[in-house]
Amino acid sequence: MTRQPATIAEIDAIYYRWLAAAGSAQATAQAEQQILDELTRLASEPIAGAALVPRIPAIIPQLMRTLQNENMSAAELSRQLAQDVPLVAEVYREANRPRYHSRYNASPSINNMEGAIMLLGQNGMRMLLARVAFRPIVSMQSGGLTIRTAPLIWRQSEKCALAANLVAPAMQANAFDAYLAGLMANVGLVVAFRLIDQMHAPDAFPQSDAFIAQVFAQARILSVRIAELWEFPESVTRAIGQAGADDHADPQAQALALGDRLSKLRMLVDTGRFPADDPFVMTGLSKAELQVFDKLADDEDEDDE
């Protein structure tokens, strides 16, 4: 019998249980419902949900506006960057990675900001600043479950963003908006794990299929609401909201949904949950999608995080 492609619900269930390192002990339906009720409340009161994750640095929206200008000036961008010392350090670090020097035959060391900006280019700067803006989300001090899961969710989000960025052009979607949506889509999931951390009993873990499906659905709504509070483009918030509705999604949402699928499968393969050639992973992926899947394994964006 020919295997059908894994559904996103099947992938989410395995991904969730792997993220949480969930044992066999199952929480009661009542305990699961209490967590879902609180997550639903946060989704309806996004200011409260947003308070559970750090806001992006104030300088980032200004820099993004500059980068949207096709005629951006490296000197102007350099002046703006100078206001944020950690961002300056990130730009230098990125520009001095070996991959740029081998690709562009650049000088072995970039030691001025305008040179770094010119080497990275407009798209490289956009994606770098977006990654830096979101990274504080994983540095929250909280319970053991959050400490374990938040860096893994961030790693998957980076892969999701890259995958969505790569598949977007073929879907007539905006590649940078797809990248932003990929980074933003799982902010609500970080909040969800904080709630689970705070509310679950130590000897029983919430992990029924119905609970997991609702966690991902409510986390997506919360991601949309927080993105709206943070004044993300409407195309980004719409893509996050529609990514779970494949039949009616616009191209931006389809790119995000595919990026989410590929990135979760990549995480499960890279951490040994499945072999790379397992039918659960491979079935239904086109040649182009498999190429993106392979690219995620070689993604250098995670280095030195």
C-alpha positions as CSV (number, residue, x, y, z in Angstrom):
1,M,0.0,0.0,0.0
2,T,1.4,3.4,-1.0
3,R,2.0,5.7,1.9
4,Q,0.2,9.1,1.9
5,P,2.2,12.2,2.8
6,A,2.3,12.9,6.6
7,T,-0.3,15.4,7.7
8,I,0.8,18.5,9.5
9,A,-1.1,17.2,12.5
10,E,1.0,14.1,12.5
11,I,4.2,16.1,12.2
12,D,3.2,18.5,14.9
13,A,2.3,15.7,17.3
14,I,5.8,14.0,16.9
15,Y,7.5,17.4,16.9
16,Y,5.8,18.5,20.1
17,R,6.5,15.3,22.0
18,W,10.2,15.4,20.8
19,L,10.5,19.1,21.9
20,A,9.1,18.5,25.3
21,A,11.0,15.1,25.8
22,A,7.6,13.9,27.0
23,G,7.5,10.6,28.8
24,S,4.7,8.1,28.8
25,A,2.7,9.7,31.8
26,Q,-0.4,11.5,30.4
27,A,-2.0,14.5,32.1
28,T,-5.7,14.4,32.7
29,A,-8.2,15.9,30.2
30,Q,-9.1,18.5,32.9
31,A,-5.4,19.6,33.3
32,E,-5.0,19.9,29.5
33,Q,-8.2,22.0,29.3
34,Q,-7.0,24.4,32.0
35,I,-3.8,25.0,29.9
36,L,-5.8,25.5,26.7
37,D,-8.2,27.9,28.4
38,E,-5.3,30.1,29.6
39,L,-3.7,30.0,26.1
40,T,-7.0,30.9,24.5
41,R,-7.3,33.8,27.0
42,L,-3.9,35.1,26.0
43,A,-4.8,34.8,22.3
44,S,-7.8,37.0,23.0
45,E,-5.7,39.4,25.1
46,P,-2.5,39.7,23.0
47,I,-1.0,42.4,25.2
48,A,-0.8,39.9,28.0
49,G,0.7,37.3,25.7
50,A,3.2,39.7,24.2
51,A,4.4,40.6,27.8
52,L,5.7,37.0,28.0
53,V,8.2,37.6,25.2
54,P,10.7,40.4,24.9
55,R,9.8,43.1,22.3
56,I,12.0,43.5,19.3
57,P,14.7,46.3,19.7
58,A,13.3,49.7,18.9
59,I,16.0,50.4,16.3
60,I,15.0,47.4,14.1
61,P,11.8,48.9,12.5
62,Q,13.9,52.0,11.5
63,L,16.6,49.8,10.0
64,M,14.0,47.7,8.2
65,R,12.5,50.8,6.6
66,T,15.9,51.8,5.3
67,L,16.5,48.3,3.9
68,Q,13.1,48.4,2.1
69,N,14.5,51.3,0.0
70,E,16.0,49.8,-3.1
71,N,18.3,52.8,-3.3
72,M,19.6,52.4,0.3
73,S,22.8,54.1,1.2
74,A,25.4,52.0,2.9
75,A,26.6,55.2,4.7
76,E,23.1,56.0,6.0
77,L,22.6,52.4,7.2
78,S,26.0,52.4,8.8
79,R,25.0,55.5,10.7
80,Q,21.8,54.0,12.0
81,L,23.5,50.7,13.0
82,A,26.1,52.7,15.0
83,Q,23.3,53.4,17.6
84,D,23.2,49.7,18.6
85,V,26.6,48.2,19.5
86,P,25.4,44.5,19.6
87,L,24.0,44.9,16.1
88,V,27.4,46.3,14.9
89,A,29.1,43.2,16.4
90,E,26.6,40.9,14.6
91,V,27.2,42.6,11.2
92,Y,31.0,42.2,11.5
93,R,30.7,38.6,12.6
94,E,28.4,37.8,9.7
95,A,30.5,39.6,7.2
96,N,33.7,37.8,8.3
97,R,32.2,34.3,8.0
98,P,34.2,32.1,5.6
99,R,31.2,31.5,3.3
100,Y,31.2,35.1,2.1
101,H,34.9,35.3,1.4
102,S,34.9,32.1,-0.6
103,R,31.7,33.1,-2.5
104,Y,32.8,36.7,-3.4
105,N,36.6,36.4,-3.2
106,A,36.5,39.1,-0.5
107,S,39.3,40.3,1.7
108,P,40.0,37.8,4.6
109,S,38.9,40.4,7.1
110,I,36.2,43.1,6.9
111,N,37.0,45.8,9.4
112,N,34.7,48.7,8.4
113,M,30.9,48.9,8.6
114,E,30.3,50.1,5.0
115,G,32.4,47.3,3.6
116,A,30.5,44.8,5.7
117,I,27.1,46.2,4.5
118,M,28.2,46.1,0.8
119,L,29.5,42.5,1.2
120,L,26.3,41.2,2.8
121,G,24.0,43.1,0.4
122,Q,20.5,44.3,0.9
123,N,18.9,40.9,1.3
124,G,21.7,39.6,3.5
125,M,21.3,42.6,5.8
126,R,17.5,42.2,5.9
127,M,17.7,38.6,7.1
128,L,20.5,39.3,9.5
129,L,18.6,42.1,11.2
130,A,15.5,40.0,11.4
131,R,17.4,37.1,13.1
132,V,19.0,39.5,15.6
133,A,15.7,41.1,16.4
134,F,14.0,37.8,17.2
135,R,16.9,36.1,19.1
136,P,16.1,37.6,22.6
137,I,12.9,35.6,22.6
138,V,15.0,32.5,23.4
139,S,16.9,34.1,26.3
140,M,14.0,34.2,28.7
141,Q,14.6,33.0,32.2
142,S,11.9,30.6,33.1
143,G,11.3,26.9,34.1
144,G,13.2,23.9,32.9
145,L,10.8,23.1,30.0
146,T,11.1,26.6,28.6
147,I,14.8,26.6,28.9
148,R,14.9,23.4,26.9
149,T,12.3,24.1,24.2
150,A,12.8,27.9,23.4
151,P,16.3,27.5,21.8
152,L,15.0,24.5,19.8
153,I,11.9,26.4,18.6
154,W,14.2,29.3,17.6
155,R,16.4,26.9,15.7
156,Q,13.4,25.5,13.8
157,S,12.1,29.1,13.2
158,E,15.3,30.0,11.5
159,K,15.1,27.0,9.3
160,C,11.4,27.7,8.6
161,A,12.3,31.3,7.7
162,L,15.0,30.1,5.3
163,A,12.8,27.4,3.7
164,A,9.9,29.9,3.2
165,N,12.3,32.4,1.7
166,L,13.6,29.8,-0.7
167,V,10.2,28.4,-1.9
168,A,8.5,31.8,-2.0
169,P,9.5,32.9,-5.5
170,A,8.1,29.8,-7.2
171,M,4.8,30.5,-5.4
172,Q,4.7,34.2,-6.5
173,A,5.2,35.2,-2.8
174,N,7.4,37.9,-1.4
175,A,10.6,36.2,-0.3
176,F,11.5,38.6,2.6
177,D,7.9,38.7,3.9
178,A,8.0,34.9,3.9
179,Y,11.3,35.0,5.9
180,L,9.7,37.4,8.5
181,A,6.7,35.2,8.7
182,G,8.9,32.1,9.3
183,L,10.7,33.8,12.2
184,M,7.4,35.1,13.7
185,A,5.2,32.1,13.3
186,N,6.2,30.3,16.4
187,V,6.5,33.1,18.9
188,G,3.1,32.0,20.2
189,L,4.5,28.5,20.7
190,V,7.2,29.8,23.0
191,V,4.4,31.4,25.1
192,A,2.5,28.1,25.0
193,F,5.5,26.2,26.4
194,R,5.9,28.8,29.2
195,L,2.3,28.1,30.2
196,I,2.7,24.4,30.1
197,D,5.9,24.8,32.1
198,Q,4.0,26.7,34.8
199,M,0.8,24.7,34.8
200,H,1.5,21.0,34.2
201,A,2.0,18.5,37.1
202,P,5.5,17.2,37.4
203,D,4.4,13.5,37.2
204,A,2.0,13.8,34.2
205,F,2.5,15.7,30.9
206,P,-0.2,17.1,28.6
207,Q,0.3,15.3,25.3
208,S,-2.9,14.0,23.9
209,D,-3.4,14.4,20.1
210,A,-6.3,16.7,20.6
211,F,-4.4,18.9,23.1
212,I,-1.4,19.2,20.8
213,A,-3.6,20.2,17.8
214,Q,-5.2,22.9,19.9
215,V,-1.9,24.1,21.3
216,F,-0.6,24.7,17.8
217,A,-3.9,26.3,16.6
218,Q,-4.0,28.7,19.6
219,A,-0.3,29.4,19.4
220,R,-0.7,30.5,15.8
221,I,-3.5,32.9,16.7
222,L,-1.3,34.3,19.4
223,S,1.6,34.7,17.0
224,V,-0.7,36.7,14.7
225,R,-1.9,39.0,17.5
226,I,1.6,39.7,18.8
227,A,2.8,40.4,15.2
228,E,0.0,42.9,14.8
229,L,1.0,44.6,18.1
230,W,4.5,44.8,16.8
231,E,3.3,46.4,13.6
232,F,4.4,43.7,11.2
233,P,3.2,44.0,7.6
234,E,-0.3,42.8,7.0
235,S,1.0,40.3,4.5
236,V,3.1,38.7,7.2
237,T,0.3,38.5,9.8
238,R,-2.2,37.2,7.2
239,A,0.3,34.5,6.1
240,I,0.7,33.2,9.7
241,G,-3.0,33.2,10.3
242,Q,-3.7,31.3,7.0
243,A,-0.8,28.9,7.1
244,G,-2.9,26.1,8.7
245,A,-5.7,26.4,6.1
246,D,-4.0,25.0,2.9
247,D,-7.2,24.9,0.8
248,H,-7.8,28.7,1.1
249,A,-4.3,30.1,1.8
250,D,-2.7,32.8,-0.3
251,P,0.8,32.2,-1.8
252,Q,2.5,33.9,1.2
253,A,0.8,31.5,3.6
254,Q,1.5,28.5,1.3
255,A,5.2,29.4,1.4
256,L,5.1,29.6,5.2
257,A,3.2,26.3,5.5
258,L,5.7,24.5,3.3
259,G,8.6,26.1,5.2
260,D,7.1,25.0,8.5
261,R,6.7,21.4,7.3
262,L,10.2,21.2,5.9
263,S,11.9,22.7,8.9
264,K,10.1,20.5,11.4
265,L,11.0,17.4,9.4
266,R,14.6,18.6,9.2
267,M,14.8,19.0,12.9
268,L,13.4,15.5,13.5
269,V,15.9,14.1,11.1
270,D,18.9,16.0,12.3
271,T,18.2,15.0,15.9
272,G,17.9,11.3,15.1
273,R,14.1,10.9,15.4
274,F,13.9,9.7,11.8
275,P,16.5,8.7,9.2
276,A,16.7,11.1,6.3
277,D,15.2,8.6,3.8
278,D,12.3,7.6,6.0
279,P,9.0,7.5,4.1
280,F,7.4,9.6,6.8
281,V,9.9,12.4,5.9
282,M,10.2,11.9,2.1
283,T,6.8,11.0,0.9
284,G,5.1,13.8,-1.0
285,L,8.1,16.1,-1.4
286,S,9.0,17.3,-4.9
287,K,12.5,17.4,-6.2
288,A,12.7,21.1,-5.6
289,E,11.3,20.7,-2.0
290,L,13.9,18.0,-1.3
291,Q,16.6,20.4,-2.5
292,V,15.4,22.9,0.1
293,F,15.2,20.2,2.7
294,D,18.8,19.3,2.0
295,K,19.8,23.0,2.2
296,L,18.4,23.3,5.7
297,A,20.9,20.7,7.0
298,D,23.7,22.9,5.7
299,D,22.3,26.2,7.1
300,E,25.1,28.2,8.6
301,D,22.8,30.7,10.2
302,E,22.8,28.6,13.4
303,D,26.5,28.7,13.8
304,D,27.8,30.2,17.1
305,E,24.3,31.0,18.3
